[in-house]
């Protein structure tokens, strides 16, 4: 099917609005409590000394910084201009060379491990076990790269697609920006909310030291739980918009904001259910981990062999919780993407995600590893660019080598922000491309995609061989 003939399926939904209204109620409660906590902290008599200290700090800082205000404004303007230029350059390079970089890194990394193992052995032959382990692991990785070279090549292609999506559809950059602003505002309310909980539920223990009472501990957990639901609801909603853009773009369509917002609105109740489920699992794991640590600290005061058993029990419990968490994350690797693309309920989407992830396990593992290595290499390139620009600007202004190093360090720290802004939606888009490709593999490439013709033919042949080898005749068994 050609791209021009493809039309996006118009899937009608009729989900209950109850999760949406419940979510909005939770949001109102959270921010109302945060606003109340802020006002109460400002006007509470016991906080007068703290507020006076803060005022004195501002009084000392503002007179010093005001004469440098024009310099700060000029610095901000120059930094913003350089940010836009360098961010565009990095993304453009990734859209053109990410596949080559992915292949090179995946080949050089295991060879580097082999070289390290050899270096360890020749430096100290007594460490031959360690050297053999590192070199052997590198050799196995290298053989895997040769065996699954096509998967690595495809992973690099999808990284290029992710960068190209950011260049073509700049609206997806709004996701990390909105999320960052929202996180700052919500974190501000969360801080004063915890201050309020401490002031209401702090009691003295038997030793006369202040501690949080049991009701306060429960209230603090509930407060954090509500915050996590609200945060994940916003994060998943913004990610769903990127998924909509990426899915349409991958099919050769021209996505727009209205189409993305429609997709998010249609499945918003399911997104909230997903946020509730993920927050619940995260809180259960956090409480279980904290309980294990508390038990260990309590046993530590007893001394003797009880400490050893406590540490062993905590380690086993922590390992068990980590395994359960990993399984849960594995099952939900594609859940949000399935929700947006298929517009089905949460249970069906989790099942679809688990089956798709399992049947495309190597694609997922290689893709995640390849994406991580590639973005790391470009993060290094991004850092080097900012160091050069910062040092050049500082040295040009002051003609002082030390001042140039200071500027290079400042630009290095600040330069990581724009890189994170562009790579966050890229990661979401990358998973969307993996999911769409996995479905194409199962369905026999019936839908168009932006994959080059030679790759589509190569992947289609490999997918056909895999289906015959597995004896799979009906693709619907995956769903």
Secondary structure, DSSP 8 states (H G I E B T S, - for coil): --GGG-----------SHHHHHHHHHHHHHHHHHHHHHHHHHH-GGGHHHHHHHHHHHHHHHHHHHTTHHHHHHHHHHHHHHHHHHHHHHHHHHHHHHHHHHHHHHHHHHHHHHHHHHHHHHH-GGGHHHHHHHHHHHHHHHHHHHHTHHHHHHHHHHHHHHHHHHHH-GGGGHHHHHHHHHHHHHHHHHHHHHHHHHHHHEEE-TTS-EEE-HHHHHHHHHHHHHHHHHHHHHHHHHHHHHHHHHHHHHTT----HHHHHHHHHHHHHHHHHHHHHHHHHHHHHHHHHHHHHHHHHHHHTT-THHHHHHHHHHHHHHHHHHHHHHHHHHHTSSHHHHHHHH---HHHHHHHHHHHHHHTHHHHHHHHHHHHHHHHHHHHHHHHHHHHHHHHHHHHHH--HHHHHHHHHHHHHHHHHHHHHHHHHHHHHHHHHHHHHHHHHHHTS-S--SS-HHHHHHHHHHHHHHHHHHT---GGGG-
